[in-house]
């Protein structure tokens, strides 16, 4: 992984334009940055109390940044 990729993953969740309410829930679940979010999966988010709409919102925002849940990374912009 490139150095710039690692820096991107350490950025705040607001960088990928996730709703503020969802970011608050993620922070309460211990997910503080983009890298933490990429290390989680749909089932874990469900266990943290996220509903299907919120999980899909997170997935779409990650995909628009070239990322995915469970550390699947494509292209980082």
C-alpha positions in Angstrom: 0.0 0.0 0.0 1.3 3.4 -0.9 2.2 6.0 1.7 -0.5 8.3 0.4 -3.1 5.5 0.7 -2.2 4.9 4.4 -2.5 8.7 5.1 -5.9 8.7 3.4 -7.1 5.8 5.7 -6.2 7.8 8.8 -8.5 10.7 7.7 -11.7 11.6 9.5 -14.9 10.0 8.3 -16.3 13.3 7.2 -13.9 13.3 4.3 -16.0 10.6 2.5 -19.2 12.6 3.2 -21.0 10.2 5.5 -24.0 11.8 7.3 -23.1 13.4 10.6 -25.6 11.3 12.6 -24.0 8.1 11.1 -20.5 9.4 12.0 -21.6 10.0 15.6 -22.8 6.4 15.8 -19.6 5.1 14.2 -17.6 7.1 16.7 -19.6 5.7 19.6 -18.9 2.2 18.2 -15.1 2.9 18.3 -14.8 3.6 14.6 -12.8 6.9 14.4 -11.4 7.1 10.9 -11.7 5.7 7.4 -9.2 2.9 8.0 -11.2 1.7 11.1 -14.3 1.7 8.9 -12.7 -0.3 6.2 -11.6 -3.0 8.7 -15.2 -3.6 9.8 -18.0 -5.5 7.9 -21.7 -5.3 7.4 -22.5 -7.8 10.2 -20.4 -5.8 12.7 -22.2 -2.6 11.7 -25.5 -4.4 12.2 -24.4 -5.6 15.6 -23.5 -2.0 16.5 -27.1 -1.1 15.8 -27.0 0.4 12.3 -30.0 -0.1 10.2 -30.0 -1.3 6.6 -30.3 2.2 5.2 -27.3 3.5 7.3 -25.2 0.5 6.3 -26.0 0.9 2.6 -25.2 4.7 2.9 -21.8 3.8 4.4 -21.1 1.3 1.7 -22.0 3.7 -1.1 -19.8 6.5 0.3 -16.9 4.1 0.7 -17.3 2.8 -2.9 -17.4 6.4 -4.2 -13.9 6.8 -2.6 -12.7 3.5 -4.1 -13.0 1.6 -0.8 -15.1 -1.1 0.6 -15.8 -2.8 4.0 -13.6 -5.6 5.2 -10.3 -4.0 3.9 -11.2 -4.5 0.2 -9.5 -1.6 -1.5 -9.7 -0.6 -5.1 -8.5 2.8 -6.2 -8.0 5.7 -3.7 -8.7 9.1 -5.1 
